[in-house]
Amino acid sequence: VRRHQEVHVVMGNEACDLDSTVSALALAYFLAKTSPAPKAAFIPVLNIPRAEFALRTETTFLLGEQGIPAASLIFRDEIDLEGLHRAGLLSLTLVDHHVLPGADAALEEAVVEVLDHRPLERDRAPGCQVTAEPVGSCATLVTERIAQGPPGVLDRPTAALLHGEDGRPSLSPIRGGRLTTDGPRLSPPGTILLDCVNLSPAAGKVTPRDVACVSLLEERFPELPARDTIFEALQAAKFDVSGLTTEQMLRKDLKVLSGDELLLAISAIYVDLETFLRRPDLLQDLDAFCQAQGYAGLVAMMISFNERNEPSRQLAVYSRRETLRSVVCQALEEATTPSLHLQPLRSPWSCVSTYAQGNALASRKKVLPVLRAAL
């Protein structure tokens, strides 16, 4: 601000998962290499406070393997976007989302570009460039953008983030579901493969464009490791929540919906329902989490994978407000777009309703509109 230098921020969504993070890093690098405005500073911003970064276990793992220290990253609580905007110096590109939360409404007029793989919920200003395509991973859209740019911009470090190899020894084998430090070392994992569940059609997320981008990266950089090796390593890092408290598990992959004077939390949790319900003092932790954050209720969406990478999903709906819990449960049970094929399970507490989800392809992204309509 003091130097009156234009700052072009590339920012992912508030979940700040691996797809969002890598999309911001790679696109900011591409813009810095190709922009005709050399005086602008292109800055990828991770849209969480720095203190939250430890919860993104797959992201900390991949960036660590690539030799990118957390100290070199910029987090949302370390840059004054509002101050830059008031000074007329901010341009904002949104990746992996296209609607800013209400608290950031003042930044809307600074948005100059959007890259997202979700259906558009609102129109942008005429001068805003919008790419919204139904692919499995936002990193696919970033890869396409970079591949269409000048030759040489898609270099090995960028491909390493998007796919997962940096040419040096790195990841060791997985034993007993945990990463070990001995034995022959393998290469680190990749973003598109994780987001698209290793390009498995059974998971219902992959599209031909995702497959094409992975193939493009493998063709340009034939030394990239086998897809199964990449995916299995990053799955282990993403789903390793063994060292987290219940509160950290709930915060790790959290979305929040707002209704009439209430907030509903929706957490993706990477353990099966039985394991989750066995956690010590779980009900007290759910109470404390919702009270501390002002949430009227919580939908916990469990996901786990078998040895064939096929997903299994279960749901837990918690609220001390019986009316709210009933409305949410009814909406989920009666949903048709998509139908969840829910089967009620016995719950240890009256304030928690639990289900097996027969439609394993109905991810949180597909269920959120159902919950939003219910609120």
C-alpha positions as CSV (number, residue, x, y, z in Angstrom):
1,V,0.0,0.0,0.0
2,R,2.8,2.4,0.9
3,R,4.4,1.9,-2.6
4,H,1.0,2.1,-4.3
5,Q,1.8,-1.2,-6.0
6,E,-1.1,-3.2,-7.6
7,V,-1.6,-6.6,-5.8
8,H,-3.3,-9.4,-7.7
9,V,-4.4,-12.0,-5.2
10,V,-5.3,-15.6,-6.3
11,M,-7.4,-17.1,-3.5
12,G,-9.1,-20.5,-3.0
13,N,-12.1,-21.2,-0.9
14,E,-12.5,-21.3,2.9
15,A,-12.2,-25.1,3.1
16,C,-8.6,-24.6,1.8
17,D,-8.3,-28.2,0.7
18,L,-5.5,-29.5,-1.5
19,D,-7.3,-28.7,-4.8
20,S,-8.0,-25.1,-3.6
21,T,-4.4,-24.6,-2.4
22,V,-2.6,-26.0,-5.4
23,S,-5.0,-24.2,-7.8
24,A,-4.1,-20.9,-6.2
25,L,-0.4,-21.5,-6.1
26,A,-0.2,-22.8,-9.7
27,L,-2.5,-20.1,-11.2
28,A,-0.7,-17.2,-9.4
29,Y,2.6,-18.5,-10.7
30,F,1.2,-18.7,-14.2
31,L,-0.2,-15.2,-14.1
32,A,3.1,-13.9,-12.7
33,K,5.0,-15.5,-15.6
34,T,2.6,-14.3,-18.3
35,S,1.0,-11.1,-17.2
36,P,1.5,-7.9,-19.3
37,A,1.4,-5.9,-16.0
38,P,4.9,-6.4,-14.7
39,K,4.5,-4.0,-11.8
40,A,1.7,-6.1,-10.2
41,A,2.6,-8.5,-7.3
42,F,0.8,-11.8,-7.8
43,I,0.1,-13.5,-4.5
44,P,-1.5,-16.8,-3.8
45,V,-3.5,-16.6,-0.5
46,L,-4.6,-19.6,1.5
47,N,-8.1,-18.7,2.7
48,I,-7.6,-19.8,6.3
49,P,-5.7,-18.4,9.3
50,R,-2.2,-19.8,9.6
51,A,-3.2,-21.6,12.8
52,E,-5.6,-23.8,10.8
53,F,-3.0,-25.1,8.3
54,A,-2.0,-28.1,10.4
55,L,-5.5,-29.5,9.9
56,R,-4.9,-29.8,6.2
57,T,-2.9,-32.9,6.5
58,E,-2.7,-33.8,2.9
59,T,-1.7,-30.3,1.9
60,T,1.0,-30.0,4.5
61,F,2.3,-33.4,3.4
62,L,2.4,-32.6,-0.3
63,L,4.0,-29.1,0.1
64,G,6.5,-30.5,2.6
65,E,7.5,-33.2,0.1
66,Q,7.9,-30.6,-2.6
67,G,10.2,-28.6,-0.4
68,I,7.7,-25.7,0.0
69,P,7.9,-24.5,3.6
70,A,4.9,-23.1,5.4
71,A,6.9,-20.0,6.1
72,S,6.8,-19.1,2.4
73,L,3.0,-19.2,2.2
74,I,0.6,-16.3,2.8
75,F,-2.6,-16.9,4.8
76,R,-5.8,-14.9,5.0
77,D,-5.0,-13.4,8.4
78,E,-1.6,-12.2,7.1
79,I,-2.8,-9.9,4.3
80,D,-5.2,-6.9,4.6
81,L,-7.3,-7.5,1.5
82,E,-9.9,-4.9,2.6
83,G,-7.1,-2.3,3.0
84,L,-5.7,-3.0,-0.4
85,H,-9.1,-2.7,-1.9
86,R,-9.9,0.6,-0.2
87,A,-6.6,1.9,-1.6
88,G,-7.7,0.8,-5.1
89,L,-4.8,-1.6,-5.4
90,L,-6.5,-5.0,-5.3
91,S,-7.4,-7.4,-8.1
92,L,-8.9,-10.7,-7.0
93,T,-9.0,-14.0,-8.8
94,L,-11.2,-16.7,-7.2
95,V,-10.3,-20.4,-7.7
96,D,-12.3,-23.4,-6.6
97,H,-15.3,-21.1,-5.6
98,H,-17.1,-18.2,-7.0
99,V,-19.2,-16.7,-4.2
100,L,-17.5,-14.7,-1.5
101,P,-19.1,-15.0,2.0
102,G,-21.1,-12.1,3.4
103,A,-18.2,-10.9,5.5
104,D,-16.2,-10.4,2.3
105,A,-19.0,-8.7,0.3
106,A,-16.9,-5.5,0.0
107,L,-14.3,-7.4,-2.0
108,E,-16.8,-8.5,-4.7
109,E,-16.1,-5.5,-7.0
110,A,-12.3,-6.4,-6.9
111,V,-13.0,-9.9,-8.5
112,V,-11.6,-9.9,-12.0
113,E,-11.6,-13.7,-12.7
114,V,-13.2,-16.9,-11.5
115,L,-12.2,-20.5,-12.1
116,D,-14.5,-23.0,-10.5
117,H,-15.8,-26.5,-11.1
118,R,-19.2,-26.0,-9.5
119,P,-22.4,-24.8,-11.1
120,L,-22.7,-21.0,-11.0
121,E,-25.0,-19.7,-8.2
122,R,-24.8,-16.0,-9.3
123,D,-23.8,-13.9,-12.2
124,R,-20.6,-11.9,-12.2
125,A,-20.0,-8.3,-13.5
126,P,-19.5,-8.1,-17.3
127,G,-15.8,-7.4,-16.9
128,C,-15.1,-10.5,-14.9
129,Q,-13.7,-13.5,-16.8
130,V,-15.6,-16.7,-15.7
131,T,-14.6,-20.3,-16.2
132,A,-17.1,-22.6,-14.6
133,E,-16.9,-26.2,-15.9
134,P,-18.3,-29.4,-14.4
135,V,-15.0,-31.2,-14.0
136,G,-13.8,-33.3,-11.0
137,S,-11.0,-31.0,-9.9
138,C,-10.4,-27.2,-10.2
139,A,-6.7,-28.1,-10.8
140,T,-7.9,-29.6,-14.1
141,L,-9.1,-26.1,-15.2
142,V,-5.8,-24.6,-14.0
143,T,-3.8,-27.2,-15.9
144,E,-5.8,-26.5,-19.1
145,R,-5.2,-22.8,-18.6
146,I,-1.4,-23.2,-18.2
147,A,-1.1,-25.8,-21.0
148,Q,-2.7,-23.3,-23.4
149,G,-0.2,-20.6,-22.4
150,P,3.3,-19.9,-23.7
151,P,5.6,-22.9,-24.0
152,G,7.7,-23.6,-21.0
153,V,5.4,-22.2,-18.4
154,L,4.2,-25.6,-17.5
155,D,7.5,-26.6,-15.9
156,R,8.4,-29.5,-13.7
157,P,7.7,-27.8,-10.3
158,T,4.2,-26.7,-11.5
159,A,3.5,-30.2,-12.8
160,A,4.7,-31.6,-9.5
161,L,2.0,-29.7,-7.6
162,L,-0.7,-30.5,-10.1
163,H,0.2,-34.2,-10.5
164,G,2.9,-35.1,-7.9
165,E,6.6,-35.6,-8.7
166,D,9.6,-33.4,-8.1
167,G,12.5,-35.5,-9.3
168,R,14.0,-36.2,-5.9
169,P,13.5,-39.1,-3.4
170,S,10.6,-38.3,-1.2
171,L,7.7,-40.4,0.2
172,S,8.3,-43.7,1.9
173,P,5.9,-46.6,1.8
174,I,2.7,-46.9,3.7
175,R,2.4,-49.6,6.4
176,G,-0.6,-50.2,8.5
177,G,-2.3,-47.1,7.1
178,R,0.5,-44.8,8.3
179,L,3.4,-43.3,6.5
180,T,6.8,-44.7,7.5
181,T,10.3,-43.4,7.1
182,D,12.2,-46.4,6.1
183,G,12.4,-48.6,3.0
184,P,12.6,-47.6,-0.7
185,R,11.2,-44.1,-1.3
186,L,8.5,-43.2,-3.7
187,S,7.3,-40.0,-5.2
188,P,4.7,-37.6,-3.7
189,P,1.1,-37.5,-4.6
190,G,-0.9,-35.3,-6.9
191,T,-3.9,-33.0,-6.8
192,I,-6.1,-34.1,-9.7
193,L,-5.7,-37.7,-8.8
194,L,-6.8,-37.1,-5.2
195,D,-9.8,-34.9,-6.0
196,C,-11.0,-37.4,-8.6
197,V,-10.4,-40.5,-6.4
198,N,-7.6,-41.8,-8.7
199,L,-9.8,-41.3,-11.8
200,S,-12.1,-44.0,-10.6
201,P,-15.5,-43.9,-12.3
202,A,-17.1,-45.7,-9.3
203,A,-16.5,-42.5,-7.2
204,G,-18.6,-40.4,-9.6
205,K,-16.3,-37.4,-9.7
206,V,-14.0,-37.9,-12.7
207,T,-14.7,-36.4,-16.2
208,P,-12.9,-37.0,-19.5
209,R,-11.2,-33.6,-19.0
210,D,-9.7,-34.7,-15.7
211,V,-8.3,-37.8,-17.4
212,A,-7.0,-35.8,-20.3
213,C,-5.1,-33.4,-18.0
214,V,-3.5,-36.2,-16.0
215,S,-2.5,-37.8,-19.3
216,L,-1.1,-34.5,-20.6
217,L,1.1,-34.1,-17.5
218,E,2.3,-37.7,-17.8
219,E,3.1,-37.2,-21.5
220,R,5.1,-34.1,-20.9
221,F,6.9,-35.5,-17.8
222,P,7.1,-39.2,-18.3
223,E,9.1,-39.7,-15.1
224,L,6.0,-39.1,-13.1
225,P,5.2,-42.0,-10.8
226,A,2.4,-44.6,-11.2
227,R,-1.1,-43.2,-10.4
228,D,-1.8,-45.8,-7.8
229,T,1.3,-44.9,-5.9
230,I,0.5,-41.3,-5.9
231,F,-3.2,-41.7,-4.9
232,E,-2.6,-44.2,-2.1
233,A,0.1,-42.1,-0.5
234,L,-2.0,-38.9,-0.5
235,Q,-5.1,-40.8,0.7
236,A,-3.2,-41.9,3.7
237,A,-2.1,-38.4,4.5
238,K,-5.5,-36.9,3.9
239,F,-7.4,-39.5,6.0
240,D,-4.9,-39.7,8.8
241,V,-6.8,-38.0,11.6
242,S,-5.5,-40.2,14.3
243,G,-3.7,-37.3,16.0
244,L,-6.6,-34.8,15.9
245,T,-9.0,-33.9,18.6
246,T,-12.8,-34.2,17.9
247,E,-12.9,-30.4,17.5
248,Q,-10.0,-30.5,15.0
249,M,-11.7,-33.4,13.1
250,L,-14.9,-31.3,12.8
251,R,-12.9,-28.2,11.7
252,K,-10.7,-30.1,9.2
253,D,-13.1,-30.0,6.3
254,L,-16.0,-27.7,7.3
255,K,-18.7,-25.9,5.4
256,V,-21.2,-23.6,7.1
257,L,-24.7,-22.8,5.8
258,S,-26.8,-19.9,7.1
259,G,-30.6,-20.0,7.4
260,D,-33.1,-17.8,9.2
261,E,-31.0,-16.6,12.1
262,L,-29.1,-19.9,12.5
263,L,-26.0,-21.6,11.3
264,L,-25.6,-25.2,10.3
265,A,-22.2,-26.8,10.1
266,I,-21.4,-29.6,7.6
267,S,-18.2,-31.5,8.3
268,A,-16.6,-34.1,6.1
269,I,-14.9,-36.7,8.5
270,Y,-12.6,-39.3,7.3
271,V,-13.5,-42.2,9.5
272,D,-16.4,-44.6,9.6
273,L,-19.4,-43.8,11.8
274,E,-18.7,-46.5,14.3
275,T,-15.2,-45.2,15.0
276,F,-16.5,-41.7,15.3
277,L,-19.2,-42.6,17.7
278,R,-16.7,-44.4,19.9
279,R,-14.6,-41.3,20.5
280,P,-14.4,-40.5,24.2
281,D,-16.7,-37.6,25.4
282,L,-18.0,-37.2,21.9
283,L,-21.4,-35.7,22.9
284,Q,-19.7,-33.2,25.1
285,D,-17.4,-32.3,22.3
286,L,-20.2,-31.8,19.8
287,D,-22.0,-29.6,22.4
288,A,-18.9,-27.5,23.0
289,F,-18.0,-27.2,19.3
290,C,-21.5,-25.9,18.3
291,Q,-21.8,-23.6,21.3
292,A,-18.4,-22.1,20.8
293,Q,-19.0,-21.4,17.1
294,G,-22.7,-20.5,17.4
295,Y,-23.9,-23.4,15.3
296,A,-27.5,-24.5,15.8
297,G,-26.7,-28.0,14.5
298,L,-24.1,-30.1,12.7
299,V,-24.2,-32.6,9.9
300,A,-21.2,-35.0,10.0
301,M,-20.6,-36.7,6.7
302,M,-18.4,-39.8,7.2
303,I,-16.4,-41.2,4.2
304,S,-14.1,-44.1,4.0
305,F,-12.7,-46.2,1.2
306,N,-12.2,-49.9,0.6
307,E,-9.2,-51.5,-1.0
308,R,-10.7,-50.8,-4.4
309,N,-11.0,-47.1,-3.6
310,E,-14.8,-47.3,-3.6
311,P,-16.3,-44.8,-1.2
312,S,-18.6,-45.7,1.7
313,R,-20.7,-42.9,3.3
314,Q,-22.6,-42.4,6.5
315,L,-24.3,-39.5,8.2
316,A,-24.8,-38.1,11.7
317,V,-27.1,-35.2,12.3
318,Y,-26.7,-33.5,15.7
319,S,-28.7,-30.7,17.2
320,R,-30.2,-29.9,20.6
321,R,-33.0,-28.2,18.7
322,E,-35.4,-31.1,18.0
323,T,-37.3,-29.1,15.3
324,L,-34.2,-28.3,13.4
325,R,-32.9,-31.8,13.6
326,S,-36.2,-33.1,12.3
327,V,-36.3,-30.7,9.4
328,V,-32.7,-31.5,8.4
329,C,-33.3,-35.3,8.7
330,Q,-36.6,-35.1,6.7
331,A,-34.8,-33.1,3.9
332,L,-32.1,-35.7,3.7
333,E,-34.4,-38.6,3.8
334,E,-36.8,-37.2,1.1
335,A,-34.1,-35.8,-1.2
336,T,-34.5,-36.7,-4.8
337,T,-31.7,-34.6,-6.5
338,P,-29.9,-36.7,-5.6
339,S,-31.6,-39.4,-3.7
340,L,-29.3,-40.5,-0.8
341,H,-31.0,-43.9,-0.1
342,L,-30.6,-43.4,3.6
343,Q,-31.0,-46.3,6.1
344,P,-31.5,-45.2,9.7
345,L,-29.1,-46.6,12.2
346,R,-29.3,-46.9,16.0
347,S,-27.9,-43.9,17.7
348,P,-26.6,-43.7,21.3
349,W,-28.2,-40.3,21.9
350,S,-31.6,-38.8,21.1
351,C,-30.0,-35.6,19.8
352,V,-28.0,-37.4,17.2
353,S,-29.6,-39.1,14.2
354,T,-27.5,-41.6,12.2
355,Y,-27.8,-43.1,8.8
356,A,-26.0,-45.4,6.3
357,Q,-26.0,-43.6,2.9
358,G,-26.8,-46.1,0.2
359,N,-25.9,-43.6,-2.6
360,A,-22.2,-43.4,-2.2
361,L,-21.8,-41.1,-5.2
362,A,-23.7,-38.3,-3.4
363,S,-20.8,-36.3,-2.1
364,R,-21.1,-33.3,0.2
365,K,-21.0,-31.0,-2.8
366,K,-24.2,-32.7,-4.1
367,V,-25.9,-32.7,-0.7
368,L,-25.2,-29.0,0.2
369,P,-28.0,-27.7,-2.0
370,V,-30.5,-30.1,-0.3
371,L,-29.5,-28.7,3.1
372,R,-29.5,-25.1,1.9
373,A,-33.1,-25.5,0.6
374,A,-34.1,-27.0,3.9
375,L,-32.8,-24.0,5.8
